[in-house]
Amino acid sequence: MSVSISEEDILDSINELYSSAQPAERETSDRFGIFFRNYKDLRRRLTDYGFKGHPLRKDFPLTGFVEVRYDYFNARMVYESVSLAQEYRIFFLFR
């Protein structure tokens, strides 16, 4: 089944009709950012809870937003924002 929706649209859940659709709807929500009406459990399934964005939409830089490194001088972990030489790419769908 294929559905074309805009970024702000919310789909109706088919979880009450087909209980086997539950993991697929949850993964679709996590990976693509598509939300479902009347779905009770839209927790993250495959990505971390602190992850911002949706992996299969390709709307974030591949390096991430935060760099973690060990600072030997201060003997601790340092979290810094990533400075990219080029802005991350925005992909457009051509039909």
N, C-alpha and C positions, 0 to 999 in steps of 0.2 A: 504494500500500500504506500502511496506517495501523496504528500500533502504540501502545498505551497502556502506559506504564511509569512507575514511581515514580522519584524523583530519584536513588536509590542503585543502581538496576538497571543492568546492563551487557548490551547486546545482542550476539548472535553476528554476526560479520562474514560477509557473502556475497561477499567479495572473491575467494575462491578459485573460486567458481562463475561469477561475473560480474565480469570485470576492469574493466568500465566503471563499476562501483559505487564504485571507489576514490575519485574526487574527491567524490562525493556523501557518502560516509561521513566523509571528512575535513572537509568543510564543515559537516556536521551536528554533528560533535564540536566544532568551533570555535565555531559560532554558538549552539548550544543546550546544550552541555555533556554530550551523550550519548556515552558511550564504548562501544567495540566490542571484544569479545574476539577474539583471533587477528588483530589488525590491526597491521601492523608500523610504519606511518608516520603517527602522529596528531599531527604538527606543526601549528602554527597556519597557517591558509590565508589568511584574509582580515583578521585583526586582528593587532596588534603583539604580539610575544612578551611584553612587559611588561604587557600589558593584563590586568586582573583582572576576572573575570566573563565573561558570555556575552551578546552584544548582543541576541539575539532572545528572551532570557528576561526582559528588562526588570527585572533585579535590581540595577541600579546607577543613580546619579543622572545625568541628562543632562549636567550640567556637568563630570562627572569627579570624581576625588578630589584632584587636584593642580592648582594654578594656577601658571603660569609668567609672570613679568613682569620687565621690565628696571628695575633700581634705578639712577636717574641719580646719586644721591648717592654710592653705592659703585662705580658704573660696572661692574655685573655683573648676570647673570641671577639671579633669586631664585625658588626653588621653595617654595611654601607649600601647606599643606593647605587644602582648600576648606571654609569654614564655611557650612553651609546653614541658612537660616532654618526650613525645614521638612524633616523627614526624607524621604528618598526613598520613593516609593510602592512598596508590595508588591502585585503583581497576583495575584489568585486566579482559578482557572479554575472556572467554574460549568457544570455539566452538566445 
